[in-house]
C-alpha cells in the first residue's frame, strides 16, 4: 500500500521545522557507469517511465489514490499544502508557512497567492477547504479519513489564510497534508472536481488509460520555476519485472521502478544504466483478516507469525536488500523506531504452542498472492508454505491475477500478500492503518490501550514521553494485530543516462513519487 517526520509545537516556525526531521535517508548507487549529477537542472526533453503500478480501476479521486502510479500522477498534476523533500524536510508548497497554537490543536496556514489551476482559475481558500472536506464525514471512504476525521472545523481567515481546528492535538498534522490524498482540487457546488485531473501542478494530464498508460505535458503557467523540467511525461504500466527491465535496456523507457533484487546486479552491469536504492518505511507483509475465522483468534495469528522464517525470506526474496520486520510498521527509518523491542524469529515449536492455545493440533489456510503486491510475493508465499509445515500449518497458495488484485483480493480474502509504502511519522502510519474504521485497517485491528496511547502521543510535547508511548504501541501491534510484517525492503529503481536528479527522497519510492516534478533531462 500506498502511503514521516516528528514535530514540536508552541514555538516559532523555524524551530518547529527544525524539529521536523526524521531518521536520515540511506541512499546508495550500485554498479558501473554512474552518471555524474548535473549541477543545475535543465528545461526540456521527455521522461518515459515504466511502472509496476496501475490497475484498470484506478481513479484520479484524491480520496481513492491507492498505488504508486496514481501517486505519481497526482503529484504531477496537483499540489499539496506542504511537501516532503529529500532528507525528510517538511517544506512549503501551496502553503507558504503555518503555525500552531500552544497545544497544536489550532493550525493556521498562509496560502500562496497568484497560483492558477490548469484552466486559468485562481486558487483560493474555498478550493483548499473543499479539498480537505472531501475526506471528512462518516460516509467517506477516503484513505485519508483517519487524518481528516481529526478536524473539528476548517474555515477561511480572510483571503490569504485558512484555520484548521482539530478535535485533539496533533503535532504531526502539517506532515499529513503532504500526502497525495490531500492534493488540492477545484471547489465545485457538489464538493470538488475530483476526476478531471485539473490541478495547480507542473503537468497537465492529456491522456490517461488507467492501468495502461498516461501522457502529461508541462503546465506553461506553473507557479514554480525550479520544478517540472520535462516538456512531456509518459508513464506506462508494465507489471512484469523482466518486461520492465527489457523496456529500459531497449531504450523504450528511461526509468523503471520496483526493480527485482535478482535483476538489480544484472542491470547495474549494463553500460549507461544506473541502479539506485533507498531505505525507508516501505514494508512487505501478509495480512490476516482479524474479523474472519480462523484469524479472529489471536493465537492463530501468533502461530503464523512464529511459523515464518523472515531471515530466509530476506535472503532468498530480497537477496539481502532489506531489514527484518517485527510485525509492526515502524521500521528503522522512523525517528521513533523501538530498536530494543525483541525481534520475533522463526520458532516452529512456539507456533505449535499457540495452535494448541487456540485448541488446534493443525491448521489449514489459504494464502492469496500475486506479484502485483510486490515483486517476489508468490515466491515468498511458497517459502511460507515450507516454513509453516513443521509447525503443523498447511498453506494452500492461491495464485491471484495481477489485474484486479487490489479490488478483488485486497481486504476481501482472509489472508493475502500485501505492501505498505509507509508514512513519514509513526503516528500517521498508525492512524491510517490501525485505527478502527480506517479505510486501510486491513486486519480489523482494535485495541483500547493502543487508541489511548495514540491520542496521548499525538498531543505530547515532551519527546521522551512521546517516544515511550510510541514504543508501547509498536509492541501492542506486534503482538495483537493481524499484520505479519516480515521485512522493510530497499526501494530499487533503475534509470538510463538520459535523465538525472538531485538527492532522492526516501519517504516513498521513486523520489517520494515526485520524480515527474524533480527530475530533468540529461540528454
KAJO-V352910 format. One record per residue. N is the residue number from 1. RES is the residue in three letters. D_LAST is the distance of its C-alpha to the last C-alpha in Angstrom with 2 decimals. Layout:
n:res:d_last
N:RES:D_LAST
N:RES:D_LAST
This chain:
n:res:d_last
1:UNK:33.70
2:UNK:31.65
3:UNK:32.25
4:UNK:33.73
5:UNK:35.40
6:UNK:38.97
7:UNK:40.44
8:UNK:43.59
9:UNK:45.17
10:UNK:47.93
11:UNK:46.08
12:UNK:43.74
13:UNK:40.28
14:UNK:38.78
15:UNK:40.95
16:UNK:40.30
17:UNK:36.53
18:UNK:36.94
19:UNK:38.94
20:UNK:36.35
21:UNK:34.36
22:UNK:34.50
23:UNK:34.24
24:UNK:31.16
25:UNK:28.03
26:UNK:27.44
27:UNK:23.84
28:UNK:23.00
29:UNK:20.25
30:UNK:21.39
31:UNK:20.74
32:UNK:18.73
33:UNK:15.29
34:UNK:14.65
35:UNK:11.38
36:UNK:12.65
37:UNK:12.26
38:UNK:11.07
39:UNK:14.38
40:UNK:13.57
41:UNK:11.61
42:UNK:9.93
43:UNK:11.05
44:UNK:9.62
45:UNK:7.79
46:UNK:9.63
47:UNK:10.68
48:UNK:12.90
49:UNK:15.49
50:UNK:18.38
51:UNK:21.35
52:UNK:24.87
53:UNK:26.26
54:UNK:27.78
55:UNK:31.29
56:UNK:32.89
57:UNK:34.96
58:UNK:32.14
59:UNK:32.75
60:UNK:31.26
61:UNK:34.49
62:UNK:33.68
63:UNK:36.93
64:UNK:35.91
65:UNK:32.36
66:UNK:32.69
67:UNK:29.56
68:UNK:26.05
69:UNK:24.61
70:UNK:26.98
71:UNK:26.14
72:UNK:22.39
73:UNK:23.36
74:UNK:26.11
75:UNK:24.04
76:UNK:21.44
77:UNK:24.17
78:UNK:26.81
79:UNK:27.57
80:UNK:30.23
81:UNK:32.67
82:UNK:31.41
83:UNK:28.24
84:UNK:27.73
85:UNK:25.02
86:UNK:23.95
87:UNK:27.14
88:UNK:29.25
89:UNK:29.67
90:UNK:31.11
91:UNK:29.61
92:UNK:30.49
93:UNK:28.90
94:UNK:31.23
95:UNK:33.98
96:UNK:33.78
97:UNK:36.50
98:UNK:39.21
99:UNK:42.48
100:UNK:45.16
101:UNK:48.89
102:UNK:50.78
103:UNK:50.86
104:UNK:47.27
105:UNK:48.82
106:UNK:47.96
107:UNK:44.35
108:UNK:43.41
109:UNK:39.85
110:UNK:38.84
111:UNK:36.60
112:UNK:33.70
113:UNK:34.85
114:UNK:33.23
115:UNK:30.91
116:UNK:30.69
117:UNK:30.29
118:UNK:28.11
119:UNK:31.32
120:UNK:32.21
121:UNK:34.85
122:UNK:35.07
123:UNK:34.99
124:UNK:38.45
125:UNK:40.54
126:UNK:41.80
127:UNK:38.37
128:UNK:38.00
129:UNK:41.58
130:UNK:41.39
131:UNK:38.16
132:UNK:39.84
133:UNK:43.11
134:UNK:41.39
135:UNK:41.58
136:UNK:45.19
137:UNK:48.48
138:UNK:50.42
139:UNK:49.03
140:UNK:45.38
141:UNK:43.42
142:UNK:40.42
143:UNK:38.72
144:UNK:38.94
145:UNK:42.68
146:UNK:43.78
147:UNK:41.96
148:UNK:43.02
149:UNK:46.58
150:UNK:46.89
151:UNK:46.88
152:UNK:50.36
153:UNK:49.37
154:UNK:46.44
155:UNK:47.03
156:UNK:45.69
157:UNK:46.87
158:UNK:46.75
159:UNK:43.50
160:UNK:41.21
161:UNK:42.11
162:UNK:42.91
163:UNK:45.33
164:UNK:45.23
165:UNK:48.40
166:UNK:48.29
167:UNK:51.26
168:UNK:50.89
169:UNK:48.89
170:UNK:45.30
171:UNK:43.56
172:UNK:40.25
173:UNK:40.28
174:UNK:37.34
175:UNK:35.14
176:UNK:36.09
177:UNK:34.94
178:UNK:31.29
179:UNK:31.53
180:UNK:29.75
181:UNK:33.30
182:UNK:33.98
183:UNK:31.21
184:UNK:32.91
185:UNK:33.87
186:UNK:36.01
187:UNK:39.73
188:UNK:41.94
189:UNK:45.69
190:UNK:45.34
191:UNK:43.02
192:UNK:39.26
193:UNK:36.84
194:UNK:35.56
195:UNK:34.02
196:UNK:32.36
197:UNK:29.14
198:UNK:29.72
199:UNK:28.86
200:UNK:27.70
201:UNK:24.26
202:UNK:20.75
203:UNK:20.41
204:UNK:22.88
205:UNK:23.74
206:UNK:23.94
207:UNK:24.90
208:UNK:26.08
209:UNK:27.99
210:UNK:29.13
211:UNK:28.46
212:UNK:26.21
213:UNK:23.20
214:UNK:22.14
215:UNK:20.03
216:UNK:19.33
217:UNK:18.30
218:UNK:17.85
219:UNK:21.28
220:UNK:21.53
221:UNK:24.53
222:UNK:23.26
223:UNK:25.38
224:UNK:22.68
225:UNK:20.26
226:UNK:18.70
227:UNK:17.64
228:UNK:16.17
229:UNK:12.80
230:UNK:11.45
231:UNK:13.22
232:UNK:14.08
233:UNK:14.92
234:UNK:16.37
235:UNK:18.57
236:UNK:20.54
237:UNK:23.61
238:UNK:23.88
239:UNK:27.00
240:UNK:27.23
241:UNK:25.48
242:UNK:25.23
243:UNK:23.80
244:UNK:21.06
245:UNK:20.24
246:UNK:20.36
247:UNK:18.01
248:UNK:15.36
249:UNK:16.22
250:UNK:16.25
251:UNK:12.79
252:UNK:14.88
253:UNK:13.53
254:UNK:10.85
255:UNK:13.64
256:UNK:17.39
257:UNK:20.31
258:UNK:23.74
259:UNK:22.96
260:UNK:26.37
261:UNK:27.59
262:UNK:28.64
263:UNK:25.15
264:UNK:23.34
265:UNK:24.40
266:UNK:23.56
267:UNK:19.98
268:UNK:19.59
269:UNK:20.74
270:UNK:17.87
271:UNK:15.31
272:UNK:11.78
273:UNK:13.55
274:UNK:14.69
275:UNK:17.92
276:UNK:19.22
277:UNK:22.60
278:UNK:24.48
279:UNK:28.24
280:UNK:29.80
281:UNK:32.48
282:UNK:31.44
283:UNK:34.52
284:UNK:35.75
285:UNK:39.30
286:UNK:42.04
287:UNK:43.71
288:UNK:47.46
289:UNK:49.06
290:UNK:51.78
291:UNK:53.82
292:UNK:54.12
293:UNK:56.43
294:UNK:56.29
295:UNK:53.60
296:UNK:55.82
297:UNK:57.62
298:UNK:56.15
299:UNK:57.46
300:UNK:55.65
301:UNK:52.37
302:UNK:53.14
303:UNK:54.13
304:UNK:50.70
305:UNK:48.99
306:UNK:51.03
307:UNK:50.57
308:UNK:46.82
309:UNK:45.60
310:UNK:42.55
311:UNK:41.84
312:UNK:41.90
313:UNK:39.45
314:UNK:36.99
315:UNK:37.41
316:UNK:37.12
317:UNK:34.90
318:UNK:32.56
319:UNK:32.93
320:UNK:33.77
321:UNK:30.75
322:UNK:32.83
323:UNK:36.06
324:UNK:39.44
325:UNK:40.29
326:UNK:43.76
327:UNK:44.36
328:UNK:43.28
329:UNK:39.84
330:UNK:39.67
331:UNK:37.75
332:UNK:36.99
333:UNK:34.08
334:UNK:36.57
335:UNK:38.47
336:UNK:41.73
337:UNK:41.34
338:UNK:44.75
339:UNK:44.17
340:UNK:47.97
341:UNK:48.48
342:UNK:49.74
343:UNK:47.15
344:UNK:48.37
345:UNK:48.47
346:UNK:49.48
347:UNK:53.26
348:UNK:54.87
349:UNK:58.32
350:UNK:57.45
351:UNK:55.84
352:UNK:59.21
353:UNK:61.01
354:UNK:59.13
355:UNK:59.82
356:UNK:63.50
357:UNK:63.31
358:UNK:62.05
359:UNK:65.05
360:UNK:63.08
361:UNK:63.46
362:UNK:60.27
363:UNK:57.51
364:UNK:55.71
365:UNK:52.44
366:UNK:49.63
367:UNK:46.07
368:UNK:43.46
369:UNK:39.99
370:UNK:36.74
371:UNK:33.28
372:UNK:32.32
373:UNK:33.79
374:UNK:31.55
375:UNK:30.34
376:UNK:33.49
377:UNK:35.94
378:UNK:38.15
379:UNK:38.29
380:UNK:39.12
381:UNK:41.93
382:UNK:43.21
383:UNK:43.47
384:UNK:45.35
385:UNK:47.73
386:UNK:48.50
387:UNK:48.93
388:UNK:51.03
389:UNK:53.53
390:UNK:55.52
391:UNK:56.07
392:UNK:57.64
393:UNK:54.72
394:UNK:53.90
395:UNK:50.40
396:UNK:49.70
397:UNK:45.97
398:UNK:45.17
399:UNK:41.84
400:UNK:40.53
401:UNK:38.00
402:UNK:34.52
403:UNK:34.75
404:UNK:37.26
405:UNK:37.47
406:UNK:37.08
407:UNK:39.66
408:UNK:42.15
409:UNK:42.15
410:UNK:40.93
411:UNK:44.10
412:UNK:46.03
413:UNK:46.77
414:UNK:48.89
415:UNK:46.38
416:UNK:42.69
417:UNK:39.47
418:UNK:37.40
419:UNK:34.72
420:UNK:34.27
421:UNK:31.13
422:UNK:33.54
423:UNK:33.81
424:UNK:33.48
425:UNK:37.24
426:UNK:40.05
427:UNK:42.14
428:UNK:39.49
429:UNK:39.01
430:UNK:42.78
431:UNK:43.30
432:UNK:40.86
433:UNK:41.89
434:UNK:45.43
435:UNK:47.43
436:UNK:50.01
437:UNK:48.90
438:UNK:45.19
439:UNK:43.13
440:UNK:41.47
441:UNK:44.58
442:UNK:44.18
443:UNK:47.20
444:UNK:49.42
445:UNK:49.93
446:UNK:52.68
447:UNK:54.27
448:UNK:56.38
449:UNK:55.85
450:UNK:52.07
451:UNK:52.18
452:UNK:54.52
453:UNK:52.20
454:UNK:49.10
455:UNK:50.86
456:UNK:52.10
457:UNK:48.81
458:UNK:46.89
459:UNK:49.17
460:UNK:49.95
461:UNK:49.03
462:UNK:50.29
463:UNK:47.36
464:UNK:49.76
465:UNK:51.64
466:UNK:48.54
467:UNK:47.16
468:UNK:50.51
469:UNK:50.45
470:UNK:46.94
471:UNK:47.93
472:UNK:50.99
473:UNK:48.96
474:UNK:46.71
475:UNK:49.88
476:UNK:51.30
477:UNK:48.27
478:UNK:48.10
479:UNK:51.74
480:UNK:52.27
481:UNK:49.20
482:UNK:48.20
483:UNK:44.68
484:UNK:44.29
485:UNK:41.17
486:UNK:40.45
487:UNK:37.10
488:UNK:34.32
489:UNK:31.36
490:UNK:28.09
491:UNK:25.15
492:UNK:22.53
493:UNK:19.04
494:UNK:16.34
495:UNK:12.57
496:UNK:9.98
497:UNK:7.37
498:UNK:4.51
499:UNK:6.84
500:UNK:9.13
501:UNK:12.64
502:UNK:15.84
503:UNK:19.16
504:UNK:19.85
505:UNK:23.00
506:UNK:25.48
507:UNK:27.95
508:UNK:26.37
509:UNK:23.69
510:UNK:19.97
511:UNK:20.10
512:UNK:23.43
513:UNK:22.14
514:UNK:20.20
515:UNK:16.63
516:UNK:16.15
517:UNK:17.17
518:UNK:16.02
519:UNK:12.45
520:UNK:9.28
521:UNK:5.63
522:UNK:3.80
523:UNK:0.00
